[in-house]
Amino acid sequence: MKVRRNPLPRRLVDALCYLVIGVFLPIVFIFEIIVVLPAIHEPGGFLHTYTFLMAMFLLFNIKSNMIACMMIDTSVDSERSKEPPEGAVERHGWRHCSTCDRLAPPRSWHCKVCRVCILKRDHHCLFTACCIGQHNHRFFMCFTFYLFVGSVYALSYNSYYMWVLNGATYCSWLTAIKLICPMFMLVIGNFWTNLQLLFYSLNILALLYSIVILIYHVPIVMRGEVCAESGKEHNYNKGVYENLQSVFGKRMHLVLISPLVKSELPSDGYSWSTETKKNS
């Protein structure tokens, strides 16, 4: 599996979105462990230890899946894409990319940001600053799933910490104004209170982002599509089981454990079977 030569964000908007998850997430995690968790569960107790280990597991899967998504090169191999394979069925869908000036395999599209054709291109993700395609689609979906679980977990603890344990400080109309318009945090209130409200806002933002992504992308994955194929006629829908396998690989039941689990994909991204099977 190839590694991208330059995984860093190419655009300002990509860099800003990456900062929200890539940089602020570990900072918020440290705050949760040092401040919030001891205030709710007694240090050394079962619930404290269990929650800490669960938080470590979630953070590991969020960050490692995100890094894998950014580092894995899912672009079209220039050497393999010079000539399409022999046979009418295998050649179907190959086309010429005018930007790269070479043949691109089926379901591959050029990305202006990444400046290359992407195998089975789904979309360009702002938060990972790269295209989601054949080889990193699994890591993107796992990253989003664990971001959702982690956000729900953190928001539950943060809400109890702020509105129950410290309700006298945060239960006010001024807090509501700051959450609606975070710019007021720069001019009203003390630093520590505003910092906690900022972390709470980022928590809500991460939750909303993950919900939207899952609602949009899960049905697409279940139908065996990529974003460009959504709502269009195609012959790539092989039933739910094989559609999931085409993204998560042959060991798809284990990929949620860790991104380090190897799971071979049934297709190399260059040739696609178009035999229609009954949906699962």
Phi, psi and omega in degrees: 000126183284154177249138180296139181291321181225093182278358183287151178302139181265337182241158180297318181296323177295318181296319180293317179293323178296323181300324182300317182263315187289327185251311184289331181301311177298324180295315178296323179298316179298319178298318180299316185287320185276323188254304189287309185301312179296335180285339182258316180243138180295126180305134181093344180283171183298311182295324178296313181294316180298314181294321178297314180294320177297318179297320178296319179297316180293316180297318179301314182288326177295307185290317184290322175293323178295316179295318178299320179299321182282326189274330185284128179276117180246024181277166179289131178287121185298329181286321183284338188265009181293316181230137176288160180292163178286152178102139184296321182293315182291329182281345184297129178097346177289141181211167182267128175268115183291332180287312179278343182057051177201169180282139178242140181288169180303146177068012178256138182223152181278138176251123181292331181283311180283342176064038180199159174281138185250130177295129180045056185294126177263302178190169174263119184269125180291323187283338174253355176059034179206169177278146175262123184214208188306312190266348180237009179298319179302314184290328177294315181293320178292320177301314181294319179298312181288332174295321177296310181299314180296323180293319177296316181300310182292320182295325178297314180291318180296320180296317178295320181295317185278311189272340180255302183288327182235039182299328180297332182272321190256338182282084180204162179294332180294322177297318179299320179296318180294323179290324179286319180232088185301342180299333179293342178294340181282340187235344184236134176091170180274165187298313186295317179296316180293326178296318178294322176294325177296315178297322179295320178295318178295324177298314179296319180298316179296321179295314180297318179300312183294323179296312181299315181296316181294318179299322182280316190272329182301312178299325179296315178297318181297332179270359179075027184252172161243171187303320182293339182264351183298127180083003181247161178283134177200170182243030183262357180278109183254012186100156188304315184298310181289329176295317177295321180295327180292341178259313186263351176090178185288343177248042187298339180288347184249351189292338179287344179292315183193147175290349179281346178289123180281136180214100185293135178279146182289341180237152178273357179090355181254329179234139185228133174284138180244019176286125182277130178240162179292134181295145178283000000 
